[in-house]
């Protein structure tokens, strides 16, 4: 007997013929195999208990939402792997480049799977909400065909969502995914640390070059490397997943824990987003940028100090050279000394004789004889 013939069986009138004994039924079952009918999806509306169970499944953190969180974490791990793969951005390695391409492709596939998980959750919510409304309005339960039953509606809605997703361009699929944006930040930082991250839609060949999101990305790249709360360079930065602002981990978490509502308004002026511990995420890209910026600043400072020392030594050498050039030599000093002595002696040897108005220079010997003569004249006088 086929499955279709089993579904078409109709109850008949009671028969007056003898009922077969139980032993004959057992023997008949042993000698024949009854075909099991295929699974038939439920066609009746959900009961209140079933609606309650599905609602719990939708809202449970261990359900579909957990799958989405796991996929997001996997994308984050991929991004961190790109940074570890290229600790030196100047390195050239074909195998590593191929690995980077594979990780980028895998990141897109994970975004696709995350979208499907979210679609499953949204579809269940749509069906459950419709069933709640039906019960609330007192609608009579009615049977449906396999195509329009609950299971059929679920599969149909999912298929429609998948077709719509597949029809989108890569820019529309991935440029608006927070998880993929974080991955691309890490992916770009690993190979181009000195160049700002381009606008998201420029990552894809079919994407437009100008996009409203480009300003957001550029603003993120121009951010300060100091925490707005501690006013010191970041040591362990965390970034908000609902706004593009980063803070020192301990500082922002202490603010949130000390709040009565376990949340604070974003401390960045002009941002009204509410920050909780759940929306904070470690930012390895920013941490790497800060470490490199501090190292570069230290190197520049050392170079300046070295150049300053060189300039001081050069000035000192120039001063010594100038002093040597202006300082007289020993022979010139000797000549100057002898000339000076002769001049002094000549001035001392100048003498006025009586009866003469002009001084007459005499030699030292004559000067001595003159002195003796004067002495004798004084004695005679």
C-alpha positions as CSV (number, residue, x, y, z in Angstrom):
1,X,0.0,0.0,0.0
2,X,1.5,3.4,-1.0
3,X,1.7,6.5,1.2
4,X,-0.8,8.4,-1.0
5,X,-3.4,5.5,-0.6
6,X,-2.9,5.7,3.2
7,X,-3.7,9.4,3.2
8,X,-6.9,8.7,1.1
9,X,-8.4,6.1,3.5
10,X,-11.9,7.0,4.5
11,X,-13.8,5.4,7.5
12,X,-16.4,2.8,6.3
13,X,-19.6,1.5,7.7
14,X,-19.4,-1.2,10.4
15,X,-19.2,-4.6,8.8
16,X,-21.3,-7.6,10.0
17,X,-18.6,-10.0,8.9
18,X,-16.5,-11.8,11.4
19,X,-13.7,-9.8,12.9
20,X,-10.3,-11.3,12.4
21,X,-8.6,-12.6,15.5
22,X,-5.6,-10.8,17.0
23,X,-3.4,-13.7,16.1
24,X,-4.3,-13.4,12.4
25,X,-3.5,-9.6,12.5
26,X,-0.1,-10.4,14.0
27,X,0.6,-13.0,11.3
28,X,-0.5,-10.5,8.7
29,X,1.9,-7.8,9.9
30,X,4.8,-10.2,10.0
31,X,4.2,-11.2,6.4
32,X,3.8,-7.6,5.0
33,X,5.7,-4.3,5.3
34,X,3.6,-1.1,5.7
35,X,5.3,1.9,4.1
36,X,5.9,4.8,6.5
37,X,4.4,8.0,5.2
38,X,6.7,11.0,4.6
39,X,6.9,13.7,7.2
40,X,4.1,16.2,7.0
41,X,4.8,19.7,8.3
42,X,2.3,21.0,10.8
43,X,-0.5,22.9,9.1
44,X,-2.5,24.1,12.2
45,X,-1.7,27.3,14.0
46,X,0.6,27.3,17.0
47,X,-0.9,26.8,20.5
48,X,-0.2,29.3,23.3
49,X,2.4,26.8,24.7
50,X,4.2,26.5,21.4
51,X,4.3,30.3,21.0
52,X,5.8,30.6,24.4
53,X,8.5,28.0,23.6
54,X,9.4,29.7,20.3
55,X,9.6,33.1,22.0
56,X,12.0,31.7,24.6
57,X,14.1,30.3,21.8
58,X,14.3,33.6,20.0
59,X,15.2,35.6,23.1
60,X,17.6,33.0,24.7
61,X,21.3,34.0,24.6
62,X,22.1,30.3,23.9
63,X,19.9,30.3,20.8
64,X,20.2,32.0,17.5
65,X,21.6,35.1,19.1
66,X,24.5,33.0,20.4
67,X,25.2,31.9,16.9
68,X,25.4,35.5,15.7
69,X,27.7,36.4,18.6
70,X,30.0,33.5,17.8
71,X,30.3,34.4,14.2
72,X,31.1,38.0,15.1
73,X,33.8,36.8,17.5
74,X,35.3,34.6,14.7
75,X,35.5,37.7,12.4
76,X,37.4,39.5,15.2
77,X,39.8,36.6,15.5
78,X,40.5,36.8,11.8
79,X,41.2,40.5,12.1
80,X,43.7,40.0,14.9
81,X,45.3,37.2,12.9
82,X,46.1,39.6,10.1
83,X,47.9,41.9,12.5
84,X,49.9,39.0,13.9
85,X,50.7,37.7,10.4
86,X,52.5,40.9,9.5
87,X,54.3,42.3,12.6
88,X,56.5,44.1,10.1
89,X,54.4,45.9,7.4
90,X,57.5,46.2,5.1
91,X,57.9,42.4,4.8
92,X,57.2,40.9,1.4
93,X,55.9,37.3,1.5
94,X,53.7,35.7,-1.2
95,X,52.5,33.0,1.0
96,X,51.4,35.5,3.7
97,X,49.7,37.6,1.0
98,X,47.7,34.5,-0.2
99,X,46.8,33.8,3.4
100,X,45.6,37.4,3.8
101,X,43.4,37.0,0.7
102,X,41.9,33.7,2.1
103,X,41.1,35.4,5.4
104,X,39.4,38.3,3.7
105,X,37.3,35.8,1.7
106,X,36.4,33.9,4.8
107,X,35.4,37.1,6.6
108,X,32.9,37.8,3.9
109,X,31.5,34.2,4.1
110,X,31.1,34.7,7.9
111,X,29.2,37.9,7.3
112,X,26.9,35.9,5.0
113,X,26.3,33.3,7.6
114,X,25.7,35.9,10.2
115,X,23.1,37.5,8.0
116,X,21.4,34.1,7.6
117,X,21.3,33.6,11.3
118,X,19.7,37.0,11.8
119,X,17.2,36.2,9.0
120,X,16.2,33.0,10.9
121,X,15.6,35.0,14.0
122,X,13.6,37.7,12.2
123,X,11.5,35.1,10.4
124,X,10.6,33.3,13.6
125,X,9.7,36.6,15.2
126,X,7.5,37.4,12.2
127,X,5.6,34.1,12.4
128,X,5.3,34.1,16.2
129,X,4.0,37.6,16.3
130,X,1.4,36.7,13.7
131,X,0.3,33.7,15.7
132,X,0.1,35.9,18.9
133,X,-2.1,38.3,17.0
134,X,-4.4,35.5,15.8
135,X,-4.8,34.1,19.3
136,X,-5.4,37.6,20.7
137,X,-8.1,38.4,18.1
138,X,-9.8,35.0,18.7
139,X,-9.3,33.8,15.1
140,X,-10.5,30.2,14.5
141,X,-7.7,27.7,13.8
142,X,-7.8,26.5,10.2
143,X,-5.8,24.1,8.2
144,X,-3.5,25.2,5.5
145,X,-1.8,23.6,2.6
146,X,1.8,22.5,2.9
147,X,2.9,25.6,0.9
148,X,1.2,28.1,3.2
149,X,1.6,26.3,6.5
150,X,3.9,27.5,9.2
151,X,6.9,25.4,8.0
152,X,6.2,26.5,4.5
153,X,5.9,30.1,5.4
154,X,9.2,29.9,7.3
155,X,11.1,28.3,4.4
156,X,9.5,30.7,1.9
157,X,10.5,33.9,3.9
158,X,14.0,32.6,4.4
159,X,14.4,31.9,0.7
160,X,13.2,35.4,-0.2
161,X,15.6,37.0,2.2
162,X,18.5,35.0,0.7
163,X,17.6,35.9,-2.8
164,X,17.5,39.6,-1.9
165,X,20.9,39.3,-0.1
166,X,22.5,37.5,-3.0
167,X,21.3,40.2,-5.4
168,X,23.2,43.0,-3.5
169,X,26.6,44.2,-4.6
170,X,29.6,43.5,-2.3
171,X,29.6,47.1,-1.2
172,X,26.0,46.9,-0.1
173,X,26.6,43.6,1.6
174,X,29.7,44.2,3.6
175,X,30.4,48.0,3.8
176,X,27.6,48.3,6.4
177,X,28.6,45.3,8.5
178,X,30.3,46.5,11.8
179,X,32.1,43.2,12.1
180,X,33.5,43.4,8.5
181,X,34.5,47.1,9.1
182,X,36.5,46.0,12.1
183,X,38.1,43.3,10.1
184,X,39.1,45.6,7.2
185,X,40.6,48.1,9.7
186,X,42.9,45.3,10.9
187,X,43.5,44.0,7.4
188,X,44.5,47.5,6.2
189,X,46.6,48.3,9.2
190,X,48.7,45.1,8.8
191,X,50.0,46.3,5.4
192,X,49.5,50.0,5.2
193,X,50.0,51.5,8.7
194,X,51.0,54.9,7.5
195,X,48.1,55.4,5.1
196,X,44.6,56.3,6.3
197,X,41.9,53.7,5.7
198,X,40.0,54.5,2.4
199,X,36.2,54.9,2.4
200,X,34.4,51.6,2.7
201,X,32.8,51.6,-0.7
202,X,36.2,52.1,-2.4
203,X,37.2,48.6,-1.2
204,X,35.1,47.0,-3.9
205,X,35.5,47.3,-7.6
206,X,31.8,47.9,-8.2
207,X,31.5,50.4,-5.3
208,X,31.1,54.1,-5.7
209,X,34.0,56.2,-4.8
210,X,32.0,58.8,-2.9
211,X,29.8,57.7,0.0
212,X,28.4,59.2,3.1
213,X,30.2,56.7,5.2
214,X,33.6,57.9,4.0
215,X,33.6,60.9,6.3
216,X,33.0,58.6,9.2
217,X,35.9,56.4,8.3
218,X,38.3,59.4,7.8
219,X,37.2,60.8,11.1
220,X,38.1,57.6,12.8
221,X,41.6,57.6,11.3
222,X,42.2,61.2,12.4
223,X,41.4,60.5,16.1
224,X,43.8,61.3,18.8
225,X,46.0,58.7,20.4
226,X,45.1,60.0,23.9
227,X,42.1,58.9,25.9
228,X,39.6,61.7,26.3
229,X,39.1,60.6,29.9
230,X,42.7,60.1,31.2
231,X,44.3,62.6,28.7
232,X,47.1,60.1,28.4
233,X,48.2,57.8,25.5
234,X,46.1,54.7,25.2
235,X,47.5,51.5,26.9
236,X,44.5,49.2,26.5
237,X,41.9,51.0,24.3
238,X,38.3,49.8,23.8
239,X,36.0,51.0,21.1
240,X,32.3,51.4,21.2
241,X,30.4,49.3,18.7
242,X,27.6,51.8,18.4
243,X,29.7,54.9,17.8
244,X,33.3,55.5,16.5
245,X,34.8,56.6,19.8
246,X,37.5,54.9,21.9
247,X,38.5,55.1,25.5
248,X,40.9,53.6,28.0
249,X,39.4,50.3,29.2
250,X,39.7,50.8,32.9
251,X,38.5,54.4,32.8
252,X,35.3,53.9,30.8
253,X,34.4,50.6,32.5
254,X,34.7,52.2,36.0
255,X,32.4,55.0,34.9
256,X,29.8,52.4,33.7
257,X,30.1,50.3,36.8
258,X,29.7,53.3,39.1
259,X,26.5,54.4,37.2
260,X,23.2,53.5,38.8
261,X,21.8,52.3,35.5
262,X,25.1,50.5,34.5
263,X,25.5,52.8,31.5
264,X,26.7,56.3,30.7
265,X,26.3,58.7,27.8
266,X,29.3,58.7,25.5
267,X,31.8,61.1,27.0
268,X,32.7,62.4,23.6
269,X,31.1,65.9,23.1
270,X,28.3,65.8,20.6
271,X,27.7,62.0,20.9
272,X,24.4,60.9,22.6
273,X,25.0,57.2,22.4
274,X,24.4,55.2,25.6
275,X,27.5,53.1,26.4
276,X,27.3,49.8,28.4
277,X,29.8,47.1,29.1
278,X,28.3,45.0,26.3
279,X,28.9,47.6,23.5
280,X,32.6,47.9,24.3
281,X,35.1,46.0,22.3
282,X,38.9,45.8,22.5
283,X,40.6,47.7,19.7
284,X,43.9,46.0,18.8
285,X,44.3,48.2,15.7
286,X,44.3,51.4,17.7
287,X,46.6,49.9,20.3
288,X,49.1,49.0,17.6
289,X,48.9,52.5,16.1
290,X,49.6,54.0,19.6
291,X,52.6,51.8,20.2
292,X,54.0,52.7,16.8
293,X,53.3,56.4,17.2
294,X,55.0,56.5,20.6
295,X,58.0,54.6,19.2
296,X,58.2,57.0,16.3
297,X,58.0,60.0,18.7
298,X,60.7,58.6,20.9
299,X,62.9,58.0,17.8
300,X,62.4,61.6,16.6
301,X,63.3,62.9,20.0
302,X,66.5,60.8,20.1
303,X,67.4,62.1,16.6
304,X,66.9,65.7,17.7
305,X,69.0,65.2,20.8
306,X,71.7,63.6,18.6
307,X,71.6,66.4,16.1
308,X,71.7,68.9,18.9
309,X,74.8,67.3,20.4
310,X,76.4,67.4,16.9
311,X,75.6,71.0,16.5
312,X,77.1,71.8,19.9
313,X,80.3,69.9,19.1
314,X,80.5,71.7,15.7
315,X,80.1,75.1,17.3
316,X,82.8,74.2,19.9
317,X,85.2,73.1,17.2
318,X,84.5,76.2,15.1
319,X,85.2,78.4,18.2
320,X,88.4,76.7,18.9
321,X,89.5,77.0,15.3
322,X,88.7,80.7,15.3
323,X,90.6,81.2,18.5
324,X,93.6,79.5,17.1
325,X,93.5,81.6,14.0
326,X,93.4,84.9,15.9
327,X,95.9,83.8,18.6
328,X,99.6,85.1,17.7
329,X,102.3,82.6,17.2
330,X,105.4,82.2,19.4
331,X,107.7,83.8,16.8
332,X,105.4,86.7,16.2
333,X,105.1,87.2,19.9
334,X,108.9,87.1,20.3
335,X,109.3,89.7,17.6
336,X,106.7,92.0,19.1
337,X,108.3,91.7,22.5
338,X,111.8,92.6,21.2
339,X,110.4,95.6,19.4
340,X,108.6,96.7,22.5
341,X,111.7,96.4,24.6
342,X,113.7,98.5,22.1
343,X,111.1,101.1,22.1
344,X,111.0,101.3,25.9
345,X,114.8,101.6,26.1
346,X,114.7,104.3,23.5
347,X,112.2,106.2,25.5
348,X,114.2,105.8,28.7
349,X,117.4,106.9,26.9
350,X,116.0,110.3,25.8
351,X,117.6,113.1,27.8
352,X,117.7,116.8,27.7
353,X,121.1,118.4,27.9
354,X,121.6,121.9,29.5
355,X,121.4,124.6,26.9
356,X,119.6,122.4,24.5
357,X,115.9,122.4,23.8
358,X,115.9,119.1,21.8
359,X,116.1,115.8,23.6
360,X,118.9,113.7,22.4
361,X,118.7,109.9,22.4
362,X,121.8,108.3,23.9
363,X,122.9,104.8,24.3
364,X,122.8,103.0,27.5
365,X,126.5,103.4,28.0
366,X,126.3,107.1,27.3
367,X,123.4,107.3,29.6
368,X,125.5,105.7,32.3
369,X,128.4,108.2,31.7
370,X,125.9,111.1,31.8
371,X,124.6,110.0,35.1
372,X,128.1,109.8,36.6
373,X,128.9,113.2,35.3
374,X,125.8,114.7,36.9
375,X,126.7,113.0,40.1
376,X,130.2,114.6,40.0
377,X,128.8,118.1,39.3
378,X,126.5,117.8,42.3
379,X,129.4,116.9,44.5
380,X,131.5,119.8,43.2
381,X,128.6,122.2,43.7
